[in-house]
Amino acid sequence: MKLLTIALLATTLLAQSPRKPGNPLDRLPTNIEKLTHFGERADFSPTNTEVAFMAKSFGDAFTVNLKTRIIRCLTCNVPGAAFLRVMHLSTGDYLLIGAERFTDIHTSRGRDNELWFLSKTPGAKPVRLNQKMSEGAAISKRSMLISFSGNLRPEPRTPERRLQPDRRRGRSLRPRPRPQKQARRHRQTTRRRLHPRGPGLLR
């Protein structure tokens, strides 16, 4: 009981203490350093020599060299790039996640979201892997094995029609559409292996 009272008192004092003025980035601990002034969704390379990151959601992919601090754009040669993630492969190449073009947030994140291969060769362009995905991509740093979640959505079917007696006329039949049930959203985790010599999925 005594320890609980002390803990509550310390929490109250910390909550009442005023915030320090200024930008927290100007007073970083000695073991933390700012690499860039922009970016999100960072991914370290298997050799820990560079960090890949996105400029923004539905934007371009970049890398920053941890030794030279040189920032390089990976997809600036793709007009209207709309990628969401960039991740390192064990070969030094990259895996991109996103739509071919931006439509809207929900469509581009859902129906049009897919996997792309990007060679580490400067100036290379993304190659479609013909694999849709949802989220949760995880890449092995030792092999060409990737894991991700995908949506299994049934294809829309033509509404069934059934004949029902018309009681007002007593003798004729009129077609009546059967209400179509809303398709449920199914999610499945999938694992695929990339070919180490080039783009392509080995199932």
C-alpha positions as YAML, in Angstrom:
chain: A
units: angstrom
residues:
- id: 1
  name: MET
  ca: [0.00, 0.00, 0.00]
- id: 2
  name: LYS
  ca: [2.87, 2.37, 0.86]
- id: 3
  name: LEU
  ca: [4.62, 1.67, -2.45]
- id: 4
  name: LEU
  ca: [1.39, 2.28, -4.34]
- id: 5
  name: THR
  ca: [0.92, 5.65, -2.61]
- id: 6
  name: ILE
  ca: [4.48, 6.73, -3.52]
- id: 7
  name: ALA
  ca: [3.97, 5.67, -7.15]
- id: 8
  name: LEU
  ca: [0.72, 7.62, -7.39]
- id: 9
  name: LEU
  ca: [2.34, 10.70, -5.85]
- id: 10
  name: ALA
  ca: [5.27, 10.54, -8.29]
- id: 11
  name: THR
  ca: [2.89, 10.22, -11.23]
- id: 12
  name: THR
  ca: [0.90, 13.24, -10.04]
- id: 13
  name: LEU
  ca: [4.04, 15.37, -9.67]
- id: 14
  name: LEU
  ca: [5.24, 14.42, -13.15]
- id: 15
  name: ALA
  ca: [1.87, 15.26, -14.66]
- id: 16
  name: GLN
  ca: [1.87, 18.69, -13.01]
- id: 17
  name: SER
  ca: [5.43, 19.57, -14.07]
- id: 18
  name: PRO
  ca: [5.50, 22.10, -16.94]
- id: 19
  name: ARG
  ca: [6.65, 21.04, -20.38]
- id: 20
  name: LYS
  ca: [10.06, 22.16, -21.50]
- id: 21
  name: PRO
  ca: [9.85, 24.89, -24.14]
- id: 22
  name: GLY
  ca: [11.38, 24.54, -27.59]
- id: 23
  name: ASN
  ca: [11.71, 21.75, -30.14]
- id: 24
  name: PRO
  ca: [12.54, 18.30, -28.68]
- id: 25
  name: LEU
  ca: [14.65, 17.58, -31.77]
- id: 26
  name: ASP
  ca: [17.07, 20.28, -30.66]
- id: 27
  name: ARG
  ca: [17.81, 18.37, -27.43]
- id: 28
  name: LEU
  ca: [18.17, 14.77, -28.58]
- id: 29
  name: PRO
  ca: [20.08, 12.26, -26.41]
- id: 30
  name: THR
  ca: [23.67, 11.63, -27.42]
- id: 31
  name: ASN
  ca: [22.81, 8.19, -28.86]
- id: 32
  name: ILE
  ca: [20.07, 9.53, -31.19]
- id: 33
  name: GLU
  ca: [20.73, 11.40, -34.43]
- id: 34
  name: LYS
  ca: [18.35, 12.81, -37.04]
- id: 35
  name: LEU
  ca: [19.09, 11.35, -40.47]
- id: 36
  name: THR
  ca: [16.64, 13.28, -42.66]
- id: 37
  name: HIS
  ca: [14.21, 16.15, -42.36]
- id: 38
  name: PHE
  ca: [11.38, 14.18, -43.96]
- id: 39
  name: GLY
  ca: [10.17, 10.63, -44.44]
- id: 40
  name: GLU
  ca: [8.23, 7.77, -42.87]
- id: 41
  name: ARG
  ca: [8.14, 3.92, -42.69]
- id: 42
  name: ALA
  ca: [11.88, 3.34, -42.43]
- id: 43
  name: ASP
  ca: [13.45, -0.05, -43.23]
- id: 44
  name: PHE
  ca: [17.08, -0.97, -42.45]
- id: 45
  name: SER
  ca: [19.12, -2.87, -45.04]
- id: 46
  name: PRO
  ca: [20.38, -6.39, -44.16]
- id: 47
  name: THR
  ca: [23.93, -4.97, -43.96]
- id: 48
  name: ASN
  ca: [22.85, -2.03, -41.75]
- id: 49
  name: THR
  ca: [24.50, 0.40, -44.17]
- id: 50
  name: GLU
  ca: [21.42, 2.28, -45.41]
- id: 51
  name: VAL
  ca: [17.82, 3.01, -44.53]
- id: 52
  name: ALA
  ca: [15.01, 2.94, -47.07]
- id: 53
  name: PHE
  ca: [11.98, 5.11, -46.41]
- id: 54
  name: MET
  ca: [8.95, 6.75, -47.99]
- id: 55
  name: ALA
  ca: [8.64, 10.48, -48.52]
- id: 56
  name: LYS
  ca: [4.92, 10.16, -47.78]
- id: 57
  name: SER
  ca: [2.03, 7.76, -48.29]
- id: 58
  name: PHE
  ca: [1.34, 7.33, -52.02]
- id: 59
  name: GLY
  ca: [4.67, 8.88, -52.89]
- id: 60
  name: ASP
  ca: [8.30, 8.17, -53.78]
- id: 61
  name: ALA
  ca: [10.78, 5.81, -52.13]
- id: 62
  name: PHE
  ca: [14.22, 6.99, -50.93]
- id: 63
  name: THR
  ca: [17.34, 5.64, -49.28]
- id: 64
  name: VAL
  ca: [19.88, 7.33, -47.03]
- id: 65
  name: ASN
  ca: [23.42, 6.05, -46.64]
- id: 66
  name: LEU
  ca: [24.28, 5.80, -42.95]
- id: 67
  name: LYS
  ca: [27.97, 6.55, -43.58]
- id: 68
  name: THR
  ca: [27.85, 9.35, -46.15]
- id: 69
  name: ARG
  ca: [24.32, 10.61, -45.33]
- id: 70
  name: ILE
  ca: [23.63, 10.81, -49.09]
- id: 71
  name: ILE
  ca: [19.90, 10.60, -49.90]
- id: 72
  name: ARG
  ca: [18.91, 8.87, -53.15]
- id: 73
  name: CYS
  ca: [15.47, 8.71, -54.73]
- id: 74
  name: LEU
  ca: [14.53, 5.26, -55.99]
- id: 75
  name: THR
  ca: [11.30, 6.02, -57.82]
- id: 76
  name: CYS
  ca: [11.61, 9.59, -59.05]
- id: 77
  name: ASN
  ca: [11.75, 8.19, -62.60]
- id: 78
  name: VAL
  ca: [8.19, 6.87, -62.17]
- id: 79
  name: PRO
  ca: [5.61, 9.56, -63.05]
- id: 80
  name: GLY
  ca: [2.91, 9.83, -60.41]
- id: 81
  name: ALA
  ca: [4.43, 7.24, -58.09]
- id: 82
  name: ALA
  ca: [1.85, 6.05, -55.55]
- id: 83
  name: PHE
  ca: [3.78, 3.62, -53.36]
- id: 84
  name: LEU
  ca: [3.14, 2.99, -49.68]
- id: 85
  name: ARG
  ca: [6.17, 0.96, -48.56]
- id: 86
  name: VAL
  ca: [9.72, 0.17, -49.63]
- id: 87
  name: MET
  ca: [11.60, -2.73, -48.05]
- id: 88
  name: HIS
  ca: [15.03, -4.31, -48.55]
- id: 89
  name: LEU
  ca: [15.49, -7.76, -50.03]
- id: 90
  name: SER
  ca: [18.38, -9.97, -49.00]
- id: 91
  name: THR
  ca: [19.99, -9.45, -52.44]
- id: 92
  name: GLY
  ca: [20.22, -5.68, -51.99]
- id: 93
  name: ASP
  ca: [17.22, -5.10, -54.26]
- id: 94
  name: TYR
  ca: [13.93, -3.63, -53.06]
- id: 95
  name: LEU
  ca: [10.31, -4.62, -52.68]
- id: 96
  name: LEU
  ca: [7.73, -1.89, -53.28]
- id: 97
  name: ILE
  ca: [4.12, -1.95, -52.14]
- id: 98
  name: GLY
  ca: [1.47, 0.21, -53.71]
- id: 99
  name: ALA
  ca: [-0.82, 0.88, -56.64]
- id: 100
  name: GLU
  ca: [0.19, 1.62, -60.21]
- id: 101
  name: ARG
  ca: [-1.55, 4.96, -59.98]
- id: 102
  name: PHE
  ca: [-3.41, 6.82, -57.25]
- id: 103
  name: THR
  ca: [-7.21, 6.70, -57.50]
- id: 104
  name: ASP
  ca: [-8.40, 7.38, -53.98]
- id: 105
  name: ILE
  ca: [-7.25, 6.33, -50.51]
- id: 106
  name: HIS
  ca: [-9.55, 3.34, -50.12]
- id: 107
  name: THR
  ca: [-9.19, 1.98, -53.66]
- id: 108
  name: SER
  ca: [-5.43, 2.42, -53.85]
- id: 109
  name: ARG
  ca: [-4.87, 0.87, -50.41]
- id: 110
  name: GLY
  ca: [-7.26, -2.00, -51.04]
- id: 111
  name: ARG
  ca: [-8.21, -3.21, -54.50]
- id: 112
  name: ASP
  ca: [-5.18, -1.80, -56.37]
- id: 113
  name: ASN
  ca: [-2.51, -2.49, -53.75]
- id: 114
  name: GLU
  ca: [0.15, -4.92, -55.04]
- id: 115
  name: LEU
  ca: [3.80, -5.98, -54.88]
- id: 116
  name: TRP
  ca: [6.61, -4.64, -57.09]
- id: 117
  name: PHE
  ca: [10.26, -5.60, -57.58]
- id: 118
  name: LEU
  ca: [12.86, -2.84, -57.90]
- id: 119
  name: SER
  ca: [16.44, -3.66, -58.85]
- id: 120
  name: LYS
  ca: [19.28, -2.04, -56.94]
- id: 121
  name: THR
  ca: [20.76, -0.89, -60.28]
- id: 122
  name: PRO
  ca: [20.55, 2.94, -60.44]
- id: 123
  name: GLY
  ca: [17.77, 4.09, -62.75]
- id: 124
  name: ALA
  ca: [15.87, 0.78, -62.64]
- id: 125
  name: LYS
  ca: [12.10, 0.89, -62.85]
- id: 126
  name: PRO
  ca: [9.65, -1.15, -60.75]
- id: 127
  name: VAL
  ca: [8.49, -4.47, -62.17]
- id: 128
  name: ARG
  ca: [5.03, -5.75, -61.31]
- id: 129
  name: LEU
  ca: [4.95, -9.13, -59.57]
- id: 130
  name: ASN
  ca: [1.26, -9.70, -60.36]
- id: 131
  name: GLN
  ca: [0.46, -10.28, -56.70]
- id: 132
  name: LYS
  ca: [-2.21, -8.32, -54.85]
- id: 133
  name: MET
  ca: [-1.87, -7.80, -51.12]
- id: 134
  name: SER
  ca: [-3.55, -6.15, -48.18]
- id: 135
  name: GLU
  ca: [-1.02, -5.35, -45.44]
- id: 136
  name: GLY
  ca: [1.47, -6.81, -42.99]
- id: 137
  name: ALA
  ca: [4.36, -7.48, -45.36]
- id: 138
  name: ALA
  ca: [7.39, -9.11, -43.70]
- id: 139
  name: ILE
  ca: [10.62, -9.88, -45.56]
- id: 140
  name: SER
  ca: [13.39, -12.26, -44.55]
- id: 141
  name: LYS
  ca: [16.81, -10.59, -44.29]
- id: 142
  name: ARG
  ca: [18.52, -13.89, -45.09]
- id: 143
  name: SER
  ca: [16.47, -15.38, -47.94]
- id: 144
  name: MET
  ca: [14.05, -14.33, -50.66]
- id: 145
  name: LEU
  ca: [11.01, -15.26, -48.59]
- id: 146
  name: ILE
  ca: [8.22, -12.77, -47.99]
- id: 147
  name: SER
  ca: [4.98, -12.98, -46.03]
- id: 148
  name: PHE
  ca: [1.90, -10.78, -46.35]
- id: 149
  name: SER
  ca: [-1.85, -10.62, -45.85]
- id: 150
  name: GLY
  ca: [-4.27, -10.67, -48.75]
- id: 151
  name: ASN
  ca: [-8.00, -10.19, -49.17]
- id: 152
  name: LEU
  ca: [-10.04, -13.03, -50.63]
- id: 153
  name: ARG
  ca: [-13.11, -11.34, -52.00]
- id: 154
  name: PRO
  ca: [-15.65, -13.39, -53.97]
- id: 155
  name: GLU
  ca: [-16.33, -12.14, -57.48]
- id: 156
  name: PRO
  ca: [-19.67, -10.31, -57.74]
- id: 157
  name: ARG
  ca: [-22.42, -12.55, -59.04]
- id: 158
  name: THR
  ca: [-25.49, -11.64, -61.07]
- id: 159
  name: PRO
  ca: [-28.47, -11.40, -58.72]
- id: 160
  name: GLU
  ca: [-30.69, -14.47, -58.93]
- id: 161
  name: ARG
  ca: [-34.23, -14.01, -60.07]
- id: 162
  name: ARG
  ca: [-37.12, -16.22, -59.07]
- id: 163
  name: LEU
  ca: [-40.70, -16.33, -60.22]
- id: 164
  name: GLN
  ca: [-43.39, -15.58, -57.70]
- id: 165
  name: PRO
  ca: [-47.16, -15.79, -58.21]
- id: 166
  name: ASP
  ca: [-48.92, -12.48, -58.70]
- id: 167
  name: ARG
  ca: [-51.84, -12.77, -56.30]
- id: 168
  name: ARG
  ca: [-53.55, -9.73, -57.69]
- id: 169
  name: ARG
  ca: [-54.07, -11.32, -61.07]
- id: 170
  name: GLY
  ca: [-54.11, -14.89, -59.86]
- id: 171
  name: ARG
  ca: [-52.71, -16.38, -63.04]
- id: 172
  name: SER
  ca: [-49.61, -14.49, -64.18]
- id: 173
  name: LEU
  ca: [-46.08, -14.80, -62.91]
- id: 174
  name: ARG
  ca: [-43.75, -11.88, -62.30]
- id: 175
  name: PRO
  ca: [-40.01, -12.09, -61.74]
- id: 176
  name: ARG
  ca: [-38.75, -10.94, -58.39]
- id: 177
  name: PRO
  ca: [-35.04, -10.38, -57.70]
- id: 178
  name: ARG
  ca: [-33.57, -12.26, -54.79]
- id: 179
  name: PRO
  ca: [-31.64, -9.93, -52.47]
- id: 180
  name: GLN
  ca: [-27.91, -10.48, -52.81]
- id: 181
  name: LYS
  ca: [-25.97, -10.99, -49.62]
- id: 182
  name: GLN
  ca: [-23.08, -8.66, -49.00]
- id: 183
  name: ALA
  ca: [-19.75, -10.37, -49.61]
- id: 184
  name: ARG
  ca: [-17.72, -10.77, -46.49]
- id: 185
  name: ARG
  ca: [-14.13, -9.63, -46.40]
- id: 186
  name: HIS
  ca: [-11.77, -12.55, -45.95]
- id: 187
  name: ARG
  ca: [-8.12, -12.14, -45.05]
- id: 188
  name: GLN
  ca: [-5.45, -14.74, -45.55]
- id: 189
  name: THR
  ca: [-1.75, -14.68, -44.72]
- id: 190
  name: THR
  ca: [0.37, -15.76, -47.66]
- id: 191
  name: ARG
  ca: [4.02, -16.64, -48.03]
- id: 192
  name: ARG
  ca: [5.86, -16.34, -51.34]
- id: 193
  name: ARG
  ca: [9.46, -16.89, -52.38]
- id: 194
  name: LEU
  ca: [11.10, -14.47, -54.80]
- id: 195
  name: HIS
  ca: [13.46, -15.71, -57.48]
- id: 196
  name: PRO
  ca: [16.99, -14.63, -56.45]
- id: 197
  name: ARG
  ca: [18.04, -13.86, -60.05]
- id: 198
  name: GLY
  ca: [15.21, -11.56, -60.99]
- id: 199
  name: PRO
  ca: [11.61, -10.53, -60.40]
- id: 200
  name: GLY
  ca: [9.01, -13.21, -60.13]
- id: 201
  name: LEU
  ca: [7.18, -15.19, -57.50]
- id: 202
  name: LEU
  ca: [7.80, -18.85, -56.90]
- id: 203
  name: ARG
  ca: [4.68, -20.34, -55.38]
...
